[in-house]
Amino acid sequence: MVEDKAHWPPVDPFSVGLKGRCPRCGEGRLFSGFLTVAPACGVCRLDYSFADAGDGPAVFVILIVGFVIVGLALWTEVSYGPPLWLHFLLWIPLTIALSLSALRLIKGMLISLQYRNKAAEGRLDRPE
C-alpha cells in the first residue's frame, strides 16, 4: 500500500463510519451498495482497496444483537409467558431488522478505524 500523503483535516472515525462517509475527507461515500465498499472516494479520490473488514462486523452484530434479543425474549417470557408463535412473530423480524441496520454501521466504523490506525499497512501482500 502506498503511504497516504494527502493533507486533510482529521475527521472522527466513529462519526464518518456511522454515516458511511470517506475516512479521509468525511465527504465522499464509502459504500456503493448496501454493504459493497466503493472503489474510491468521489471527493478526495482515496483508494478504498485497503478496506478489508472481514468477518469483524458480522461478529460484532451477532454478539450485540444476540445479547439484546435474547435478553428481551427471556424478559418477555418470564414476565408475560406468551405463546411460542408470538415469540416468533416478535423476535425474528426484530432480529433481521437490527442485524441489517447494525451491519452497515459497524462495517463503516471498522473501515474508518482501519484507515485512521493504518491497520492495512501491516498486512502482508499475498500472491494470488
C-alpha positions as CSV (number, residue, x, y, z in Angstrom):
1,M,0.0,0.0,0.0
2,V,1.2,3.4,-0.9
3,E,1.5,5.8,2.0
4,D,-1.2,8.4,2.1
5,K,0.4,11.8,1.9
6,A,-2.7,13.9,1.3
7,H,-3.4,16.7,3.8
8,W,-6.9,16.7,5.0
9,P,-8.2,17.9,8.4
10,P,-8.7,14.9,10.7
11,V,-12.2,13.5,10.9
12,D,-13.8,11.5,13.7
13,P,-13.6,7.8,12.6
14,F,-16.8,7.0,14.5
15,S,-19.0,9.7,13.0
16,V,-17.8,9.2,9.4
17,G,-18.0,5.4,9.8
18,L,-21.6,5.5,11.1
19,K,-22.5,7.9,8.3
20,G,-20.9,5.8,5.6
21,R,-18.5,8.6,4.5
22,C,-14.9,8.6,3.4
23,P,-12.5,8.1,6.3
24,R,-10.0,10.7,4.9
25,C,-12.2,13.7,3.9
26,G,-15.5,12.8,5.5
27,E,-17.4,13.9,2.4
28,G,-17.4,11.1,-0.2
29,R,-19.4,7.9,0.1
30,L,-17.8,4.8,1.5
31,F,-20.4,2.3,0.1
32,S,-21.6,1.9,-3.5
33,G,-24.3,-0.6,-2.4
34,F,-25.8,-1.7,0.9
35,L,-22.6,-3.4,2.0
36,T,-20.4,-3.1,-1.0
37,V,-17.4,-0.8,-0.5
38,A,-16.9,1.7,-3.3
39,P,-13.6,1.5,-5.3
40,A,-12.6,5.1,-4.3
41,C,-13.9,8.3,-2.8
42,G,-15.7,10.5,-5.2
43,V,-14.3,13.7,-3.5
44,C,-10.7,13.1,-2.4
45,R,-10.0,10.0,-4.6
46,L,-8.8,7.9,-1.7
47,D,-8.4,4.3,-2.9
48,Y,-10.5,2.0,-0.7
49,S,-8.6,-1.1,-1.7
50,F,-7.1,-1.1,1.8
51,A,-10.6,-1.7,3.3
52,D,-10.9,-5.3,4.4
53,A,-13.4,-5.5,7.3
54,G,-13.5,-9.3,7.0
55,D,-15.9,-11.0,9.4
56,G,-15.4,-8.4,12.2
57,P,-18.7,-6.6,11.6
58,A,-20.7,-9.8,11.5
59,V,-19.2,-11.0,14.8
60,F,-20.0,-7.7,16.5
61,V,-23.5,-7.7,15.1
62,I,-24.1,-11.3,16.3
63,L,-22.8,-10.5,19.8
64,I,-24.6,-7.2,20.2
65,V,-27.9,-8.1,18.6
66,G,-27.9,-11.5,20.1
67,F,-27.5,-10.1,23.6
68,V,-30.3,-7.6,23.1
69,I,-32.8,-10.1,21.5
70,V,-32.1,-13.0,23.9
71,G,-32.4,-10.6,26.9
72,L,-35.7,-9.2,25.7
73,A,-37.1,-12.6,24.8
74,L,-36.2,-14.0,28.2
75,W,-37.6,-11.0,30.0
76,T,-40.8,-11.3,27.9
77,E,-41.1,-15.0,28.6
78,V,-40.6,-14.6,32.4
79,S,-42.8,-11.5,32.7
80,Y,-45.7,-12.4,30.4
81,G,-45.4,-16.1,29.3
82,P,-46.7,-15.5,25.7
83,P,-47.2,-18.4,23.3
84,L,-44.4,-19.6,21.1
85,W,-46.0,-18.2,17.9
86,L,-45.9,-14.7,19.4
87,H,-42.2,-15.1,20.2
88,F,-41.6,-15.9,16.5
89,L,-43.7,-13.0,15.4
90,L,-41.8,-10.6,17.6
91,W,-38.2,-11.7,17.6
92,I,-37.5,-12.9,14.1
93,P,-38.4,-9.7,12.3
94,L,-36.7,-7.6,15.0
95,T,-33.5,-9.7,14.8
96,I,-33.4,-9.3,11.0
97,A,-34.1,-5.5,11.1
98,L,-31.5,-4.9,13.8
99,S,-28.9,-7.1,12.2
100,L,-29.2,-5.5,8.8
101,S,-29.1,-1.9,10.1
102,A,-26.2,-2.6,12.5
103,L,-24.1,-4.5,9.9
104,R,-23.7,-1.4,7.7
105,L,-23.0,0.9,10.6
106,I,-20.4,-1.3,12.2
107,K,-18.7,-2.1,8.8
108,G,-18.3,1.6,8.1
109,M,-16.9,2.2,11.5
110,L,-14.4,-0.6,11.3
111,I,-13.2,0.5,7.9
112,S,-12.8,4.1,9.1
113,L,-10.9,2.8,12.2
114,Q,-8.7,0.7,9.9
115,Y,-7.8,3.9,7.9
116,R,-7.2,6.0,11.0
117,N,-4.9,3.5,12.7
118,K,-3.2,2.5,9.4
119,A,-4.1,-1.1,10.1
120,A,-3.8,-2.1,6.4
121,E,-0.1,-1.1,6.2
122,G,1.0,-4.1,8.3
123,R,-0.8,-6.6,6.1
124,L,1.4,-8.9,4.2
125,D,1.0,-8.9,0.5
126,R,-0.1,-12.4,-0.6
127,P,0.5,-13.7,-4.1
128,E,-2.8,-14.6,-5.8
